[in-house]
Amino acid sequence: MKLYSIAVLHKNTDSGDVKILKTAFDLSSFSFFQRGSVQEFMTFTGKLLVERSGLGARSSVKENEYLCHCYVRNDGLSAVCVTDAEYQSRVAMSCLGRVLDDFTAKIPAIQWPAIKTDKDCTYNGLGELLAKWQNPRDADPMTRVQEEVEETKIVMHNTIQSVLDRGEKLDDLVKKSENLSDQSKLFYTQARKMNKCCNYV
């Protein structure tokens, strides 16, 4: 799972013009000679998505093995990130929301019109957020909980399997059990013979 870039942009609510305020990239998985072109294409795609999105919109667009996630707030402040296909859309949208909240806290809206290029923007937290969100488990509590639930499912499944694989014969255990009535034992025996309702045992 990989997060390649995050960009903060502003869409003018009157004219619809979009300008890039700040960008951060992690293109280490691309060859040195590809990085410039990849960065340009990611920037171009992000700007295009913000231009074509309405205020308050969230969208994810797939291009080959990459996903471009876009969030445009009602005030026009927008964020775009490019990820691989394994990176969950929910996590990407959480990341973009946090990026915009952090940007707004450090760069007030009154300063946005004065930013003409990436270098004019004094916001320096984007690189840190890009690094932090490379591992959604650390950055997003919901991902951590979801993974723990999945691990619990696997552990429970393995425990059931280990009980069934111990070599004990379930038939013998049923016959010896004092907790089962004769009727239940008969039902189990008949079901085993018919191989219908108790075939999971």
Backbone as a printed PyTorch tensor [residue, N CA C, xyz], in Angstrom:
tensor([[[  0.8550,  -1.1760,   0.0000],
         [  0.0000,   0.0000,   0.0000],
         [  0.8980,   1.2350,   0.0000]],

        [[  0.6340,   2.1570,  -0.9140],
         [  1.5510,   3.2870,  -1.1120],
         [  0.7910,   4.5770,  -1.3730]],

        [[  1.2560,   5.6380,  -0.7300],
         [  0.7490,   6.9960,  -0.9460],
         [  1.8590,   7.7760,  -1.6470]],

        [[  1.6010,   8.1850,  -2.8940],
         [  2.6380,   8.8210,  -3.7070],
         [  2.6840,  10.3350,  -3.5750]],

        [[  1.5280,  10.9610,  -3.4310],
         [  1.5380,  12.4260,  -3.3940],
         [  0.3100,  12.9720,  -2.6860]],

        [[  0.4740,  14.1720,  -2.1420],
         [ -0.6450,  14.9410,  -1.5980],
         [ -0.4770,  16.3690,  -2.1030]],

        [[ -1.5680,  16.9460,  -2.5570],
         [ -1.5350,  18.3450,  -3.0030],
         [ -2.6870,  19.1010,  -2.3640]],

        [[ -2.4090,  20.3330,  -1.9520],
         [ -3.4540,  21.2320,  -1.4560],
         [ -3.6620,  22.2900,  -2.5290]],

        [[ -4.9130,  22.4760,  -2.9140],
         [ -5.2520,  23.4150,  -3.9840],
         [ -6.3770,  24.3290,  -3.5110]],

        [[ -6.6150,  25.3970,  -4.2690],
         [ -7.7560,  26.2570,  -3.9750],
         [ -8.5400,  26.5080,  -5.2430]],

        [[ -9.8400,  26.2780,  -5.1430],
         [-10.7370,  26.5210,  -6.2730],
         [-11.5200,  27.7860,  -5.9860]],

        [[-11.3800,  28.7720,  -6.8470],
         [-12.1090,  30.0270,  -6.6770],
         [-13.5980,  29.7490,  -6.8450]],

        [[-14.3660,  30.0520,  -5.8080],
         [-15.7990,  29.7190,  -5.8220],
         [-16.5800,  30.5410,  -6.8490]],

        [[-16.0320,  31.6770,  -7.3010],
         [-16.7100,  32.5010,  -8.3060],
         [-16.3010,  32.1160,  -9.7350]],

        [[-14.9960,  32.0960,  -9.9910],
         [-14.5220,  31.8560, -11.3610],
         [-14.3060,  30.3780, -11.6750]],

        [[-14.1000,  29.5550, -10.6360],
         [-13.8120,  28.1390, -10.8670],
         [-12.3500,  27.8660, -11.1440]],

        [[-11.5170,  28.9270, -11.1740],
         [-10.0770,  28.7500, -11.3990],
         [ -9.4540,  27.9990, -10.2270]],

        [[ -8.4910,  27.1410, -10.5550],
         [ -7.8290,  26.3220,  -9.5320],
         [ -6.3470,  26.6370,  -9.5230]],

        [[ -5.7940,  26.8460,  -8.3250],
         [ -4.3460,  27.0210,  -8.2120],
         [ -3.8100,  26.0870,  -7.1290]],

        [[ -2.5910,  25.6570,  -7.3350],
         [ -1.9390,  24.7440,  -6.3960],
         [ -1.2710,  25.5730,  -5.3100]],

        [[ -1.5650,  25.2320,  -4.0520],
         [ -0.9790,  25.9550,  -2.9250],
         [  0.2680,  25.2430,  -2.3940]],

        [[  0.2090,  23.9130,  -2.2890],
         [  1.3390,  23.1580,  -1.7360],
         [  1.2740,  21.7170,  -2.2050]],

        [[  2.4460,  21.1150,  -2.4450],
         [  2.5060,  19.7110,  -2.8540],
         [  3.6040,  18.9840,  -2.0920]],

        [[  3.4400,  17.6750,  -1.9710],
         [  4.4790,  16.8100,  -1.3980],
         [  4.4190,  15.4800,  -2.1370]],

        [[  5.5900,  14.9100,  -2.4200],
         [  5.6750,  13.6830,  -3.2020],
         [  6.5960,  12.6680,  -2.5350]],

        [[  6.2720,  11.3970,  -2.7130],
         [  7.1750,  10.2950,  -2.3870],
         [  7.2320,   9.4170,  -3.6330]],

        [[  8.1970,   9.6900,  -4.4760],
         [  8.3100,   8.9900,  -5.7610],
         [  9.5020,   8.0410,  -5.7760]],

        [[  9.9130,   7.5950,  -4.6080],
         [ 11.0920,   6.7290,  -4.4970],
         [ 10.9150,   5.3890,  -5.2090]],

        [[  9.6670,   4.9680,  -5.4350],
         [  9.4430,   3.6900,  -6.1100],
         [  9.5420,   3.8110,  -7.6380]],

        [[  9.7050,   5.0350,  -8.1440],
         [  9.8920,   5.2580,  -9.5810],
         [ 11.3800,   5.4730,  -9.8700]],

        [[ 11.7900,   5.1780, -11.0940],
         [ 13.1930,   5.3940, -11.4450],
         [ 13.4890,   6.9030, -11.4490]],

        [[ 14.7320,   7.2320, -11.2600],
         [ 15.1570,   8.6300, -11.1980],
         [ 14.7030,   9.4100, -12.4310]],

        [[ 14.7770,   8.7710, -13.5920],
         [ 14.4620,   9.4420, -14.8520],
         [ 12.9570,   9.6160, -15.0680]],

        [[ 12.1490,   8.8490, -14.3560],
         [ 10.6870,   8.9480, -14.4880],
         [ 10.0770,   9.9770, -13.5340]],

        [[ 10.7560,  10.2780, -12.4620],
         [ 10.1580,  11.0620, -11.3730],
         [  9.6170,  12.4180, -11.8030]],

        [[ 10.3520,  13.1420, -12.6350],
         [  9.9030,  14.4580, -13.0820],
         [  8.5850,  14.3670, -13.8470]],

        [[  8.4990,  13.4180, -14.7630],
         [  7.2800,  13.2440, -15.5600],
         [  6.1160,  12.7730, -14.6980]],

        [[  6.4000,  11.8480, -13.7940],
         [  5.3550,  11.3220, -12.9000],
         [  4.8020,  12.4520, -12.0340]],

        [[  5.7040,  13.2750, -11.4880],
         [  5.2810,  14.4000, -10.6500],
         [  4.4100,  15.3770, -11.4360]],

        [[  4.8230,  15.7100, -12.6510],
         [  4.0340,  16.6140, -13.4900],
         [  2.6510,  16.0460, -13.7810]],

        [[  2.5980,  14.7480, -14.0940],
         [  1.3250,  14.1320, -14.4200],
         [  0.3980,  14.0980, -13.2010]],

        [[  0.9520,  13.7980, -12.0190],
         [  0.1410,  13.7730, -10.7980],
         [ -0.4030,  15.1590, -10.4820]],

        [[  0.4170,  16.1820, -10.6760],
         [ -0.0100,  17.5610, -10.4410],
         [ -1.1080,  17.9570, -11.4170]],

        [[ -0.9060,  17.6290, -12.6900],
         [ -1.8930,  17.9260, -13.7250],
         [ -3.2360,  17.2370, -13.4350]],

        [[ -3.1690,  15.9490, -13.0820],
         [ -4.3840,  15.1740, -12.8070],
         [ -5.1280,  15.7310, -11.6000]],

        [[ -4.3930,  16.0730, -10.5530],
         [ -5.0150,  16.6330,  -9.3560],
         [ -5.7400,  17.9310,  -9.6380]],

        [[ -5.0920,  18.7960, -10.3910],
         [ -5.6980,  20.0870, -10.7290],
         [ -6.9490,  19.8840, -11.5870]],

        [[ -6.8640,  18.9630, -12.5390],
         [ -8.0020,  18.6650, -13.4080],
         [ -9.1990,  18.1400, -12.6120]],

        [[ -8.9280,  17.2470, -11.6620],
         [-10.0190,  16.6910, -10.8360],
         [-10.7080,  17.7730, -10.0090]],

        [[ -9.9070,  18.6730,  -9.4310],
         [-10.5000,  19.7520,  -8.6300],
         [-11.3290,  20.6690,  -9.5300]],

        [[-10.8190,  20.9730, -10.7220],
         [-11.5670,  21.8220, -11.6690],
         [-12.9180,  21.2140, -12.0150]],

        [[-12.9560,  19.8980, -12.2090],
         [-14.1740,  19.2180, -12.6540],
         [-15.0960,  18.8130, -11.5050]],

        [[-14.6710,  19.0160, -10.2750],
         [-15.4840,  18.6220,  -9.1170],
         [-16.2440,  19.8190,  -8.5660]],

        [[-17.4390,  19.5690,  -8.0840],
         [-18.2290,  20.6190,  -7.4560],
         [-17.7920,  20.8490,  -6.0270]],

        [[-18.2460,  21.9460,  -5.4440],
         [-17.9260,  22.2400,  -4.0480],
         [-18.5640,  21.1770,  -3.1540]],

        [[-17.8320,  20.7610,  -2.1580],
         [-18.3310,  19.7430,  -1.2260],
         [-18.2440,  18.3220,  -1.7600]],

        [[-17.5590,  18.1300,  -2.8850],
         [-17.5100,  16.8050,  -3.5260],
         [-16.2900,  16.0080,  -3.0890]],

        [[-16.4930,  14.6940,  -3.0230],
         [-15.3970,  13.7410,  -2.8010],
         [-15.4630,  12.7370,  -3.9400]],

        [[-14.3080,  12.4040,  -4.4970],
         [-14.3100,  11.4280,  -5.5920],
         [-12.9920,  10.6660,  -5.6210]],

        [[-13.0620,   9.4660,  -6.1880],
         [-11.8710,   8.6480,  -6.4150],
         [-11.9030,   8.1730,  -7.8520]],

        [[-10.7850,   8.3530,  -8.5490],
         [-10.7050,   7.9850,  -9.9580],
         [ -9.5670,   6.9920, -10.1360]],

        [[ -9.8560,   5.8790, -10.8200],
         [ -8.8470,   4.8410, -11.0550],
         [ -8.2200,   5.0390, -12.4260]],

        [[ -6.9040,   4.9750, -12.4640],
         [ -6.1640,   5.0320, -13.7270],
         [ -5.0870,   3.9590, -13.6640]],

        [[ -5.2890,   2.8830, -14.4300],
         [ -4.4080,   1.7090, -14.3800],
         [ -4.3330,   1.1870, -12.9500]],

        [[ -3.1200,   1.0870, -12.3790],
         [ -3.0160,   0.5780, -11.0030],
         [ -2.9800,   1.6910,  -9.9570]],

        [[ -3.3150,   2.9210, -10.3650],
         [ -3.2800,   4.0610,  -9.4520],
         [ -4.6890,   4.5970,  -9.1930]],

        [[ -4.8500,   5.2070,  -8.0140],
         [ -6.1030,   5.8730,  -7.6630],
         [ -5.7990,   7.3160,  -7.3110]],

        [[ -6.6190,   8.2160,  -7.8020],
         [ -6.4930,   9.6300,  -7.4800],
         [ -7.7340,  10.0170,  -6.6740]],

        [[ -7.5370,  10.4400,  -5.4330],
         [ -8.6270,  10.7870,  -4.5290],
         [ -8.6920,  12.3050,  -4.4010]],

        [[ -9.8850,  12.8380,  -4.4370],
         [-10.0670,  14.2900,  -4.4560],
         [-11.1630,  14.6980,  -3.4780]],

        [[-10.8830,  15.7480,  -2.7080],
         [-11.8720,  16.3090,  -1.7850],
         [-11.8680,  17.8210,  -1.9570]],

        [[-13.0200,  18.3660,  -2.3530],
         [-13.1700,  19.8170,  -2.5180],
         [-14.1440,  20.3050,  -1.4490]],

        [[-13.6490,  21.1390,  -0.5410],
         [-14.5170,  21.6700,   0.5130],
         [-15.4220,  22.7680,  -0.0360]],

        [[-16.4390,  23.1300,   0.7300],
         [-17.3780,  24.1730,   0.2990],
         [-16.7300,  25.5490,   0.1640]],

        [[-15.6090,  25.7750,   0.8740],
         [-14.9150,  27.0600,   0.7590],
         [-13.9070,  27.0750,  -0.3860]],

        [[-13.8450,  25.9670,  -1.1500],
         [-12.9480,  25.8970,  -2.2950],
         [-11.5930,  25.2780,  -1.9960]],

        [[-11.2280,  25.1980,  -0.7010],
         [ -9.9580,  24.5530,  -0.3650],
         [-10.0920,  23.0670,  -0.6870]],

        [[ -9.0820,  22.5340,  -1.3690],
         [ -9.1610,  21.1670,  -1.8860],
         [ -7.8700,  20.4180,  -1.6130]],

        [[ -7.9910,  19.0960,  -1.5970],
         [ -6.8100,  18.2440,  -1.4590],
         [ -6.9700,  17.0490,  -2.3760]],

        [[ -5.8420,  16.6360,  -2.9330],
         [ -5.8110,  15.4830,  -3.8330],
         [ -4.6340,  14.6110,  -3.4250]],

        [[ -4.8400,  13.2980,  -3.4320],
         [ -3.7210,  12.3880,  -3.2180],
         [ -3.7650,  11.2770,  -4.2540]],

        [[ -2.5830,  10.7720,  -4.5870],
         [ -2.4570,   9.6580,  -5.5270],
         [ -1.8950,   8.4750,  -4.7500]],

        [[ -2.5810,   7.3240,  -4.8880],
         [ -2.1950,   6.1190,  -4.1670],
         [ -2.1570,   4.9320,  -5.1340]],

        [[ -1.6790,   3.8050,  -4.6230],
         [ -1.8250,   2.5840,  -5.4010],
         [ -3.2160,   2.0120,  -5.1360]],

        [[ -3.5640,   0.9540,  -5.8490],
         [ -4.9180,   0.3980,  -5.7690],
         [ -5.2130,  -0.2470,  -4.4190]],

        [[ -4.1920,  -0.6260,  -3.6510],
         [ -4.3940,  -1.2750,  -2.3560],
         [ -4.7900,  -0.2790,  -1.2610]],

        [[ -4.4700,   0.9770,  -1.4510],
         [ -4.7560,   2.0030,  -0.4410],
         [ -6.2640,   2.2620,  -0.4310]],

        [[ -6.9010,   2.0600,   0.7160],
         [ -8.3620,   2.1660,   0.8100],
         [ -8.8410,   3.5980,   0.5960]],

        [[ -9.9470,   3.7330,  -0.1430],
         [-10.5180,   5.0570,  -0.4130],
         [-10.9370,   5.7540,   0.8800]],

        [[-11.5000,   5.0110,   1.8230],
         [-11.9350,   5.6040,   3.0930],
         [-10.7420,   6.2330,   3.8110]],

        [[ -9.6210,   5.5250,   3.8240],
         [ -8.4180,   6.0210,   4.4890],
         [ -7.8870,   7.2570,   3.7570]],

        [[ -7.8940,   7.2080,   2.4250],
         [ -7.4160,   8.3560,   1.6390],
         [ -8.2610,   9.5950,   1.9250]],

        [[ -9.5830,   9.4330,   2.0190],
         [-10.4550,  10.5770,   2.3120],
         [-10.2290,  11.1090,   3.7290]],

        [[ -9.9710,  10.2090,   4.6700],
         [ -9.6320,  10.6500,   6.0370],
         [ -8.3470,  11.4670,   6.0230]],

        [[ -7.3750,  10.9860,   5.2630],
         [ -6.0980,  11.6880,   5.1300],
         [ -6.3220,  13.0910,   4.5640]],

        [[ -7.1090,  13.1940,   3.4930],
         [ -7.3430,  14.5020,   2.8590],
         [ -8.0650,  15.4570,   3.8090]],

        [[ -9.0100,  14.9410,   4.5640],
         [ -9.7100,  15.7670,   5.5480],
         [ -8.7610,  16.3180,   6.6020]],

        [[ -7.8620,  15.4670,   7.0850],
         [ -6.8820,  15.9000,   8.0900],
         [ -5.9080,  16.9150,   7.5100]],

        [[ -5.4970,  16.6860,   6.2720],
         [ -4.5760,  17.6240,   5.6060],
         [ -5.2160,  19.0060,   5.5250]],

        [[ -6.4720,  19.0700,   5.0900],
         [ -7.1500,  20.3620,   4.9420],
         [ -7.3740,  21.0390,   6.2910]],

        [[ -7.7020,  20.2650,   7.3100],
         [ -7.8670,  20.8300,   8.6580],
         [ -6.5500,  21.4290,   9.1550]],

        [[ -5.4460,  20.7000,   8.9560],
         [ -4.1400,  21.1680,   9.4020],
         [ -3.7160,  22.4160,   8.6180]],

        [[ -3.9470,  22.3950,   7.3140],
         [ -3.5870,  23.5410,   6.4720],
         [ -4.3540,  24.7830,   6.9090]],

        [[ -5.6650,  24.6360,   7.1310],
         [ -6.5060,  25.7640,   7.5410],
         [ -6.0730,  26.3190,   8.8950]],

        [[ -5.6600,  25.4250,   9.8040],
         [ -5.2210,  25.8560,  11.1410],
         [ -3.9390,  26.6850,  11.0640]],

        [[ -3.0820,  26.3920,  10.0860],
         [ -1.7870,  27.0680,  10.0060],
         [ -1.7440,  28.1980,   8.9730]],

        [[ -2.5770,  28.0930,   7.9390],
         [ -2.6230,  29.1360,   6.8970],
         [ -4.0680,  29.6240,   6.7850]],

        [[ -4.3990,  30.7670,   7.3940],
         [ -5.7810,  31.2560,   7.3470],
         [ -6.2340,  31.5990,   5.9220]],

        [[ -7.5280,  31.5380,   5.7060],
         [ -8.1150,  31.7620,   4.3690],
         [ -7.7370,  33.1100,   3.7800]],

        [[ -7.5060,  34.0920,   4.6100],
         [ -7.1620,  35.4320,   4.1180],
         [ -5.8200,  35.4340,   3.3720]],

        [[ -4.9510,  34.4500,   3.6680],
         [ -3.6320,  34.3710,   3.0270],
         [ -3.6560,  33.6020,   1.7010]],

        [[ -4.6920,  32.8250,   1.4350],
         [ -4.7230,  31.9730,   0.2380],
         [ -4.5750,  32.7560,  -1.0670]],

        [[ -5.2480,  33.9040,  -1.2300],
         [ -5.1010,  34.6240,  -2.5080],
         [ -3.6630,  35.0830,  -2.7900]],

        [[ -2.8750,  35.3140,  -1.7580],
         [ -1.5040,  35.8060,  -1.9420],
         [ -0.5510,  34.7030,  -2.3990]],

        [[ -0.9400,  33.4580,  -2.2600],
         [ -0.0710,  32.3390,  -2.6490],
         [ -0.1860,  32.1370,  -4.1580]],

        [[  0.9000,  32.3810,  -4.8570],
         [  0.9100,  32.2390,  -6.3210],
         [  1.5220,  30.9060,  -6.7530]],

        [[  2.5660,  30.4650,  -6.0230],
         [  3.2230,  29.1950,  -6.3440],
         [  3.4480,  28.4070,  -5.0520]],

        [[  3.8410,  27.1710,  -5.2240],
         [  4.1530,  26.2750,  -4.0970],
         [  5.1830,  26.9070,  -3.1560]],

        [[  6.1540,  27.6180,  -3.7230],
         [  7.2370,  28.2310,  -2.9290],
         [  6.7440,  29.4060,  -2.0820]],

        [[  5.6540,  30.0420,  -2.4950],
         [  5.1040,  31.1700,  -1.7360],
         [  4.3900,  30.7070,  -0.4560]],

        [[  4.0290,  29.4590,  -0.4070],
         [  3.2390,  28.9290,   0.7120],
         [  4.1560,  28.5600,   1.8730]],

        [[  3.8720,  29.1200,   3.0440],
         [  4.7200,  28.8740,   4.2190],
         [  4.3280,  27.5970,   4.9690]],

        [[  3.2950,  26.9330,   4.5190],
         [  2.8650,  25.6830,   5.1710],
         [  3.9260,  24.6100,   4.9360]],

        [[  4.4280,  23.9990,   6.0310],
         [  5.4780,  22.9910,   5.8850],
         [  5.1180,  21.6400,   6.4980]],

        [[  3.8380,  21.4080,   6.7600],
         [  3.4340,  20.1420,   7.3810],
         [  3.0570,  19.0430,   6.4020]],

        [[  3.0430,  19.3470,   5.1080],
         [  2.5540,  18.3670,   4.1330],
         [  3.4760,  17.1550,   3.9970]],

        [[  4.7740,  17.3940,   4.0140],
         [  5.7390,  16.2860,   3.9260],
         [  5.6000,  15.3290,   5.0970]],

        [[  5.4010,  15.8860,   6.2930],
         [  5.2240,  15.0470,   7.4880],
         [  3.9480,  14.2150,   7.3910]],

        [[  2.8650,  14.8340,   6.9210],
         [  1.6010,  14.1070,   6.7810],
         [  1.7050,  13.0210,   5.7110]],

        [[  2.4270,  13.2990,   4.6410],
         [  2.6390,  12.2950,   3.6020],
         [  3.3660,  11.0820,   4.1860]],

        [[  4.3910,  11.3400,   4.9790],
         [  5.1440,  10.2500,   5.6060],
         [  4.2810,   9.4960,   6.6220]],

        [[  3.5120,  10.2380,   7.4120],
         [  2.6710,   9.6240,   8.4490],
         [  1.6070,   8.7100,   7.8480]],

        [[  0.9770,   9.1530,   6.7760],
         [ -0.1200,   8.3860,   6.1730],
         [  0.3590,   7.2780,   5.2460]],

        [[  1.6830,   7.0850,   5.1200],
         [  2.1780,   5.9200,   4.3800],
         [  1.7250,   4.6350,   5.0690]],

        [[  1.6070,   4.7030,   6.3950],
         [  1.1310,   3.5480,   7.1590],
         [ -0.1960,   3.9210,   7.7970]],

        [[ -1.3180,   3.6150,   7.1380],
         [ -2.6350,   4.0050,   7.6570],
         [ -2.9320,   3.4460,   9.0440]],

        [[ -2.3180,   2.3310,   9.3970],
         [ -2.5750,   1.7300,  10.7130],
         [ -2.1460,   2.6810,  11.8350]],

        [[ -1.0530,   3.3930,  11.6070],
         [ -0.5650,   4.3420,  12.6160],
         [ -1.3250,   5.6650,  12.5710]],

        [[ -1.7360,   6.0840,  11.3800],
         [ -2.3490,   7.4030,  11.2150],
         [ -3.8570,   7.4080,  11.4190]],

        [[ -4.5140,   6.2900,  11.1170],
         [ -5.9730,   6.2450,  11.1220],
         [ -6.4720,   5.2070,  12.1220]],

        [[ -7.0920,   5.6380,  13.2320],
         [ -7.5560,   4.6960,  14.2570],
         [ -8.5390,   3.6550,  13.7180]],

        [[ -9.3800,   4.0410,  12.7540],
         [-10.3660,   3.1190,  12.2000],
         [ -9.6890,   1.9460,  11.4900]],

        [[ -8.5970,   2.2200,  10.7900],
         [ -7.8450,   1.1540,  10.1150],
         [ -7.2790,   0.1930,  11.1320]],

        [[ -6.7520,   0.7410,  12.2410],
         [ -6.1880,  -0.0980,  13.2890],
         [ -7.2550,  -1.0270,  13.8640]],

        [[ -8.4430,  -0.4670,  14.1450],
         [ -9.5390,  -1.2700,  14.6870],
         [ -9.9630,  -2.3380,  13.6870]],

        [[-10.0810,  -1.9530,  12.4180],
         [-10.5030,  -2.8930,  11.3760],
         [ -9.5040,  -4.0470,  11.2640]],

        [[ -8.2050,  -3.7420,  11.3000],
         [ -7.1910,  -4.7860,  11.2080],
         [ -7.2270,  -5.6980,  12.4300]],

        [[ -7.4720,  -5.1170,  13.6150],
         [ -7.5580,  -5.9370,  14.8210],
         [ -8.7470,  -6.8850,  14.7540]],

        [[ -9.8770,  -6.4120,  14.2040],
         [-11.0480,  -7.2720,  14.0290],
         [-10.7210,  -8.4070,  13.0670]],

        [[-10.0270,  -8.0790,  11.9680],
         [ -9.6400,  -9.1170,  10.9990],
         [ -8.7070, -10.1300,  11.6450]],

        [[ -7.7430,  -9.6540,  12.4640],
         [ -6.8300, -10.5660,  13.1450],
         [ -7.5940, -11.4730,  14.0960]],

        [[ -8.6030, -10.9170,  14.7950],
         [ -9.4090, -11.7080,  15.7160],
         [-10.1640, -12.7920,  14.9640]],

        [[-10.7250, -12.4430,  13.8030],
         [-11.4270, -13.4320,  12.9840],
         [-10.4900, -14.5730,  12.6280]],

        [[ -9.2630, -14.2310,  12.2260],
         [ -8.3090, -15.2560,  11.8180],
         [ -7.9410, -16.1310,  13.0080]],

        [[ -7.7030, -15.5220,  14.1690],
         [ -7.3620, -16.2860,  15.3580],
         [ -8.5070, -17.2180,  15.7370]],

        [[ -9.7360, -16.7260,  15.6950],
         [-10.8780, -17.5650,  16.0260],
         [-10.9830, -18.7290,  15.0490]],

        [[-10.7940, -18.4590,  13.7820],
         [-10.8680, -19.5120,  12.7670],
         [ -9.7900, -20.5570,  13.0110]],

        [[ -8.5770, -20.0980,  13.3030],
         [ -7.4820, -21.0320,  13.5490],
         [ -7.7340, -21.8650,  14.7970]],

        [[ -8.3550, -21.2840,  15.8060],
         [ -8.6480, -22.0270,  17.0260],
         [ -9.6370, -23.1530,  16.7450]],

        [[-10.6720, -22.8650,  15.9790],
         [-11.6440, -23.8980,  15.6190],
         [-10.9590, -24.9900,  14.8060]],

        [[-10.1210, -24.5990,  13.8790],
         [ -9.4090, -25.5830,  13.0660],
         [ -8.5220, -26.4680,  13.9320]],

        [[ -7.8340, -25.8660,  14.8920],
         [ -6.9310, -26.6640,  15.7200],
         [ -7.6980, -27.6670,  16.5780]],

        [[ -8.8960, -27.2930,  17.0070],
         [ -9.7150, -28.2350,  17.7780],
         [-10.1130, -29.4180,  16.8990]],

        [[-10.4990, -29.1430,  15.6670],
         [-10.9440, -30.2070,  14.7560],
         [ -9.7830, -31.0740,  14.2920]],

        [[ -8.5730, -30.5300,  14.2790],
         [ -7.4270, -31.2700,  13.7440],
         [ -6.6180, -31.9970,  14.8170]],

        [[ -7.0760, -32.0000,  16.0530],
         [ -6.2820, -32.5860,  17.1260],
         [ -6.1550, -34.1000,  17.0460]],

        [[ -6.9730, -34.7200,  16.2630],
         [ -6.9090, -36.1750,  16.1610],
         [ -7.9290, -36.8680,  17.0410]],

        [[ -8.5770, -36.1310,  17.8910],
         [ -9.6420, -36.7400,  18.6830],
         [-10.8130, -37.0370,  17.7700]],

        [[-11.4600, -38.1520,  18.0250],
         [-12.6210, -38.4850,  17.2160],
         [-13.8440, -37.8760,  17.8750]],

        [[-14.5100, -37.0300,  17.1250],
         [-15.6920, -36.3590,  17.6340],
         [-16.7850, -37.3700,  17.9790]],

        [[-16.8680, -38.4470,  17.1990],
         [-17.8650, -39.4900,  17.4760],
         [-17.6820, -40.0530,  18.8800]],

        [[-16.4280, -40.3260,  19.2720],
         [-16.1450, -40.8770,  20.6060],
         [-16.4990, -39.8750,  21.6990]],

        [[-16.1900, -38.5920,  21.4310],
         [-16.4990, -37.5560,  22.4200],
         [-18.0060, -37.4310,  22.6310]],

        [[-18.7630, -37.5230,  21.5470],
         [-20.2200, -37.4330,  21.6460],
         [-20.7600, -38.6110,  22.4440]],

        [[-20.2570, -39.8260,  22.1800],
         [-20.7330, -41.0280,  22.8980],
         [-20.4530, -40.9320,  24.3980]],

        [[-19.2690, -40.3770,  24.7580],
         [-18.8650, -40.2870,  26.1640],
         [-19.5120, -39.1140,  26.9020]],

        [[-20.0330, -38.1400,  26.1560],
         [-20.5230, -36.9170,  26.7730],
         [-21.7130, -37.1660,  27.6790]],

        [[-21.6330, -36.5870,  28.8770],
         [-22.7570, -36.6640,  29.8100],
         [-23.6710, -35.4600,  29.6440]],

        [[-23.2380, -34.4870,  28.8730],
         [-24.0170, -33.2660,  28.6820],
         [-25.0290, -33.3750,  27.5420]],

        [[-24.9390, -34.4750,  26.7680],
         [-25.8720, -34.6700,  25.6670],
         [-26.8830, -35.7420,  26.0330]],

        [[-28.1220, -35.4770,  25.7410],
         [-29.1670, -36.4770,  25.9960],
         [-29.0460, -37.5960,  24.9750]],

        [[-29.6770, -38.7260,  25.2600],
         [-29.6650, -39.8510,  24.3190],
         [-30.2720, -39.4250,  22.9890]],

        [[-31.2830, -38.5780,  23.0450],
         [-31.9450, -38.1120,  21.8330],
         [-30.9720, -37.2830,  20.9750]],

        [[-30.1910, -36.4100,  21.6180],
         [-29.2120, -35.5950,  20.8870],
         [-28.1130, -36.4590,  20.2790]],

        [[-27.7030, -37.4990,  21.0460],
         [-26.6790, -38.4100,  20.5280],
         [-27.2080, -39.1630,  19.3100]],

        [[-28.4580, -39.6070,  19.3770],
         [-29.0750, -40.3070,  18.2580],
         [-29.1820, -39.3870,  17.0400]],

        [[-29.6090, -38.1390,  17.2970],
         [-29.7120, -37.1510,  16.2100],
         [-28.3610, -36.9500,  15.5380]],

        [[-27.2980, -36.8060,  16.3430],
         [-25.9540, -36.6020,  15.8110],
         [-25.5310, -37.7870,  14.9500]],

        [[-25.7630, -39.0130,  15.4740],
         [-25.3650, -40.2320,  14.7500],
         [-26.0880, -40.3390,  13.4160]],

        [[-27.3990, -40.0650,  13.4310],
         [-28.1820, -40.1500,  12.1890],
         [-27.7480, -39.0630,  11.1990]],

        [[-27.4830, -37.9030,  11.7220],
         [-27.0590, -36.7990,  10.8490],
         [-25.7120, -37.1060,  10.2090]],

        [[-24.8010, -37.6800,  10.9760],
         [-23.4910, -38.0520,  10.4390],
         [-23.6530, -39.0800,   9.3250]],

        [[-24.5700, -40.0340,   9.5350],
         [-24.7920, -41.0710,   8.5250],
         [-25.3770, -40.4650,   7.2630]],

        [[-26.2930, -39.5430,   7.4220],
         [-26.9340, -38.9280,   6.2520],
         [-26.0470, -37.8450,   5.6380]],

        [[-25.0390, -37.4050,   6.4190],
         [-24.0990, -36.3700,   5.9520],
         [-24.8160, -35.1210,   5.4610]],

        [[-25.8070, -34.6990,   6.2570],
         [-26.5610, -33.5030,   5.8570],
         [-26.2970, -32.3670,   6.8180]],

        [[-27.1120, -32.2850,   7.8670],
         [-27.0780, -31.0650,   8.6910],
         [-25.8450, -30.9290,   9.5640]],

        [[-25.1290, -32.0040,   9.8390],
         [-23.9540, -31.8820,  10.7050],
         [-22.6520, -32.1320,   9.9730]],

        [[-22.6220, -31.9080,   8.6650],
         [-21.4050, -32.1850,   7.9090],
         [-20.2590, -31.2350,   8.2240]],

        [[-20.5510, -30.1550,   8.9600],
         [-19.4910, -29.2240,   9.3350],
         [-18.7280, -29.7170,  10.5360]],

        [[-19.2220, -30.7110,  11.2320],
         [-18.6070, -31.1540,  12.4780],
         [-17.5160, -32.1770,  12.2020]]])
